[in-house]
């Protein structure tokens, strides 16, 4: 064999080894060999984005690698989710999203380029924040019953983060339970829906407490109810929707982390431990609690079971309401 050919073969072998090294390192439980990407499939400023940026530094410290938060918004979270589902299963790229919203996706969209149950696996849940039912301050309603009565006498625009999103389905479930009337105005993310309700272009909104509470505290939105079975200490004077006549009503945003289905168990367990350490840190826990989010962690298998339960729960709402997106 010629010297030139031998060098070429050695170079090719070195290139191949370098390309698979990150996967091998991850599979053997070693520290990540390149930056970690947290993909948030929604625009900046929403609940998932807030949590991703809250834990990124501590997660990087734990994994001894830099962590990049990357917003890949589009198609109600489907664009970013598809990207992660098709990424290398080596633990360097993972999805941080509303797991409840992801569970709705298969029922709402007739065509998906991924199948959540087959293409993704859970790592851990991170936090839960209930939906807040809010209105523009000009709306003459101070509780749910007054809003229901008002909806039957005038047109009300109900802002939702997207058609088929968790806030949309929560609104539909509430509307059907109380026989209210309003029309849904879909947006491309929670921040846009909040901004238009603050501006008065829409009158009603249900959205995650983490992103919505600051606008209530500033007086830009009026709070009518919280979608949790028990009251939140941070807003203890605000009655739950269940207390206002809708028995057992509960909805909200469940932020969690998922990775490609083929990611090895050892990698998932390593990420699970690092993420739980970051989200349970006193500074992150206190920061989230001050904004209305509760830290909730799970084992990988437990999160997968949660996902399937949410999928069954919301599939019934979607079918009864006849919601479909091409």
Secondary structure as GFF3:
##gff-version 3
##sequence-region A 1 326
A	DSSP	alpha_helix	3	27	.	.	.	ID=ss1
A	DSSP	beta_strand	36	40	.	.	.	ID=ss2
A	DSSP	alpha_helix	47	63	.	.	.	ID=ss3
A	DSSP	beta_strand	67	71	.	.	.	ID=ss4
A	DSSP	three_ten_helix	75	77	.	.	.	ID=ss5
A	DSSP	alpha_helix	78	85	.	.	.	ID=ss6
A	DSSP	beta_strand	93	98	.	.	.	ID=ss7
A	DSSP	alpha_helix	99	108	.	.	.	ID=ss8
A	DSSP	alpha_helix	116	119	.	.	.	ID=ss9
A	DSSP	beta_strand	120	136	.	.	.	ID=ss10
A	DSSP	alpha_helix	144	151	.	.	.	ID=ss11
A	DSSP	beta_strand	157	160	.	.	.	ID=ss12
A	DSSP	alpha_helix	166	178	.	.	.	ID=ss13
A	DSSP	beta_strand	183	186	.	.	.	ID=ss14
A	DSSP	alpha_helix	190	198	.	.	.	ID=ss15
A	DSSP	beta_strand	204	208	.	.	.	ID=ss16
A	DSSP	alpha_helix	209	217	.	.	.	ID=ss17
A	DSSP	beta_strand	221	226	.	.	.	ID=ss18
A	DSSP	three_ten_helix	233	235	.	.	.	ID=ss19
A	DSSP	beta_strand	252	260	.	.	.	ID=ss20
A	DSSP	alpha_helix	265	279	.	.	.	ID=ss21
A	DSSP	alpha_helix	282	289	.	.	.	ID=ss22
A	DSSP	beta_strand	294	295	.	.	.	ID=ss23
A	DSSP	alpha_helix	300	321	.	.	.	ID=ss24
###
